[in-house]
Amino acid sequence: MAYRESFYRYLMTQKDPDSNSEVAQFANNAQHDLAFPKQEQDYDKLSNYLELNAGYLPNMSIFDQAYRMYQDKMAY
């Protein structure tokens, strides 16, 4: 089975402090979340964590968008 990077590792490639992109802002803020499940790949586990702990995420549709981007990248 091929190696699949964690969602967090992918998300960190989207950081950009100068961007107004919602995904970039999510990445910028997640970088400072010390409890973020950094090894996780599972959508449901990530979603549950973010719903309960990520006050920096204005709405879950931003996570959904970022997760779709992650899935697309991992499909190759």
N, C-alpha and C positions, 0 to 999 in steps of 0.2 A: 504494500500500500504506500502510495506517495505521501510525503510529508505535507501537512497542511498547517500553515501558520495560524496562530491564534487571531481572533478578531481584534484584540487590543493591539497586537503587533501591526496588523494591517491598518488599523485606525491611526496609529502614530505616523503612518506615511501620508496622512491627509492633513497633518498640522500645517497651519500657515497663519501666523499672528496678524498678517496684513490682509487676510481674506475676509470678506463678508459672508462667505459660504456657510450655511448652517452646519454642514458636515465638518468643515474646517474648525468652526467654533466649538463643536462637540469634541473634536479631537484635542484642541487646545485645552479645554476644561478637563477632559478625561485624564490627561497627562498628570494633573495635580490630584487626582482621586487615588489615594494610596491604597484603598480597599478594592479597587476595580479588579474583577476576576481576570487577571492578565493571561492566564493559560486557556481560558474557555473559548470554545468554538460553537457551542450549542445556543441556538436562537432563544429558546425558552428560558434557559438559565440566565443568559445575559439580559433578556427583557425583564425578568423578575427582579434581578439586581437593580437595574436602572430605574424601574418603576418605584422601588422602595428607597433608593439611596441617592439618586442623581438629581438633586435640586437644580443643578446647572444645565439640565436638559429641558428646554422649554416644552417640548412635546415629543411623544414617542415616534411620530412619523419621521423625525430626523434619524433616529436609530434605525427604523425600518429601511430608509433610503441607504444609510451607510452599510447596513447588513446585506442589502441587495448588491451593492458595489463589491463588497467582500466576497459574496458568493460568485459573482461574475469573474472576479480575479482568480478565485480558487478553482474555477472550472477548467482552467488551462492546464 
